Amino acid sequence: AGALYNHFATKQDLLVELMTDHMQALLAAWLEEPSEELGPEARLEAFSRFHIRFHAGRSDEVFVAYMELRSLERPNFHRIEKMRRAYEAELEAILTEGAAAGAFRIEDARVAAMAIIAMLTGVTSWYRQGGRLSAARIEEIYVDMVARTVRP
């Protein structure tokens, strides 16, 4: 057995630790973003920019955190899913507020939140520094696409 098993009894324990660390860091970083006093359009932009920037340099962690849920045993799955839902609820609240104010046109805030998060997270699977477009330009394009998905 390698030294890894001196710290983790099983592969499941290692996976849970990796996913928990990612989700805790994500939630903590978002809660430090100064967006509460903004209107829904500005908050949606802030969320989009935050999500892209937070995930941009973490492609390996993102892959594990978003693609390996299927590998978690039931109690661990529920623990990680609870953290994911807390983050998703932040975007859902922005969308719900925007729809109530007439700033957004969405059919279902939960579905829209999941679609937007999937789109934003997808950047990590293909973007590489030094490519045709800068990270800042990609961010601008994505922020615009997100805004267009909810625009009345």
C-alpha positions as CSV (number, residue, x, y, z in Angstrom):
1,A,0.0,0.0,0.0
2,G,1.2,3.5,-0.9
3,A,1.5,6.4,1.5
4,L,-1.8,7.7,0.3
5,Y,-3.6,5.0,2.4
6,N,-1.8,6.4,5.5
7,H,-4.2,9.4,5.1
8,F,-7.3,7.8,3.5
9,A,-8.6,4.4,4.4
10,T,-10.4,4.0,1.1
11,K,-10.6,5.5,-2.4
12,Q,-14.1,6.6,-1.4
13,D,-12.7,8.6,1.5
14,L,-10.2,10.3,-0.9
15,L,-12.9,11.2,-3.4
16,V,-15.2,12.6,-0.7
17,E,-12.3,14.7,0.6
18,L,-11.5,16.1,-2.8
19,M,-15.1,16.9,-3.6
20,T,-15.8,18.4,-0.1
21,D,-12.7,20.6,-0.4
22,H,-13.8,21.9,-3.8
23,M,-17.4,22.6,-2.8
24,Q,-16.4,24.3,0.5
25,A,-13.9,26.5,-1.3
26,L,-16.5,27.4,-3.9
27,L,-19.2,28.3,-1.4
28,A,-16.8,30.3,0.8
29,A,-15.4,32.2,-2.2
30,W,-18.9,33.0,-3.5
31,L,-20.1,34.2,0.0
32,E,-17.2,36.7,0.0
33,E,-18.3,38.2,-3.4
34,P,-19.8,41.7,-2.8
35,S,-23.0,41.2,-4.9
36,E,-25.9,41.3,-2.5
37,E,-26.6,45.0,-2.9
38,L,-26.7,44.8,-6.7
39,G,-29.8,44.4,-8.9
40,P,-30.6,41.0,-10.4
41,E,-28.9,41.8,-13.8
42,A,-25.6,42.9,-12.1
43,R,-25.8,39.9,-9.7
44,L,-26.2,37.5,-12.6
45,E,-23.2,39.0,-14.3
46,A,-21.2,38.8,-11.0
47,F,-22.2,35.2,-10.5
48,S,-21.2,34.3,-14.1
49,R,-17.8,36.0,-13.9
50,F,-17.2,34.5,-10.5
51,H,-18.0,31.0,-11.6
52,I,-15.7,31.2,-14.7
53,R,-12.8,32.7,-12.8
54,F,-13.1,30.3,-9.8
55,H,-13.2,27.3,-12.0
56,A,-10.7,28.4,-14.8
57,G,-7.5,27.2,-13.2
58,R,-9.1,24.1,-11.5
59,S,-10.0,21.9,-14.5
60,D,-8.9,18.7,-12.7
61,E,-10.8,19.6,-9.5
62,V,-13.9,20.5,-11.6
63,F,-13.8,17.2,-13.4
64,V,-13.7,15.3,-10.2
65,A,-16.3,17.5,-8.4
66,Y,-18.8,17.5,-11.2
67,M,-18.3,14.2,-13.0
68,E,-17.6,11.7,-10.2
69,L,-20.8,12.1,-8.2
70,R,-21.9,8.8,-9.6
71,S,-19.0,7.2,-7.8
72,L,-20.1,8.3,-4.3
73,E,-21.8,6.0,-1.9
74,R,-25.3,7.1,-0.9
75,P,-24.4,9.0,2.4
76,N,-21.5,10.7,0.8
77,F,-23.5,11.6,-2.3
78,H,-26.1,13.3,-0.2
79,R,-23.5,15.3,1.7
80,I,-21.8,16.6,-1.5
81,E,-25.2,17.1,-3.2
82,K,-26.3,19.3,-0.3
83,M,-23.3,21.6,-0.8
84,R,-23.9,21.6,-4.6
85,R,-27.6,22.6,-4.0
86,A,-26.6,25.4,-1.7
87,Y,-24.4,26.9,-4.5
88,E,-27.0,26.3,-7.2
89,A,-29.6,27.9,-4.9
90,E,-27.6,31.2,-5.0
91,L,-28.0,31.4,-8.7
92,E,-31.6,30.2,-8.5
93,A,-32.4,33.1,-6.1
94,I,-30.8,35.6,-8.5
95,L,-33.0,34.3,-11.3
96,T,-36.1,34.2,-9.2
97,E,-35.6,37.8,-8.1
98,G,-34.9,38.9,-11.6
99,A,-38.0,37.2,-13.0
100,A,-40.2,38.7,-10.2
101,A,-38.8,42.2,-11.1
102,G,-39.5,41.6,-14.8
103,A,-35.8,41.8,-15.6
104,F,-35.6,38.1,-16.7
105,R,-37.9,35.8,-18.6
106,I,-37.4,32.3,-17.5
107,E,-39.8,29.3,-17.4
108,D,-38.3,27.6,-14.4
109,A,-35.6,29.1,-12.2
110,R,-34.2,25.8,-11.1
111,V,-33.8,24.5,-14.7
112,A,-32.3,27.8,-15.8
113,A,-29.8,27.7,-13.0
114,M,-28.7,24.2,-13.8
115,A,-28.3,25.1,-17.5
116,I,-26.3,28.2,-16.8
117,I,-24.0,26.4,-14.3
118,A,-23.4,23.6,-16.8
119,M,-22.6,26.1,-19.6
120,L,-20.2,28.1,-17.4
121,T,-18.5,25.0,-16.0
122,G,-18.0,23.7,-19.5
123,V,-15.4,26.3,-20.1
124,T,-12.9,24.3,-18.1
125,S,-13.2,21.3,-20.5
126,W,-12.0,23.2,-23.5
127,Y,-10.3,26.5,-22.7
128,R,-6.6,26.6,-22.6
129,Q,-4.4,29.6,-21.8
130,G,-2.6,30.9,-24.9
131,G,-5.4,29.9,-27.2
132,R,-7.1,32.1,-29.9
133,L,-9.1,34.1,-27.3
134,S,-7.9,35.4,-23.9
135,A,-9.6,34.3,-20.7
136,A,-11.0,37.9,-20.4
137,R,-12.6,37.6,-23.8
138,I,-14.1,34.2,-23.1
139,E,-15.5,35.6,-19.9
140,E,-17.1,38.5,-21.8
141,I,-18.7,36.2,-24.4
142,Y,-20.1,33.9,-21.7
143,V,-21.4,36.7,-19.6
144,D,-23.3,38.0,-22.7
145,M,-24.6,34.5,-23.5
146,V,-25.9,34.1,-20.0
147,A,-27.6,37.4,-20.1
148,R,-29.2,36.6,-23.4
149,T,-30.7,33.3,-22.1
150,V,-32.8,35.2,-19.5
151,R,-33.5,38.5,-21.3
152,P,-37.2,39.3,-21.7
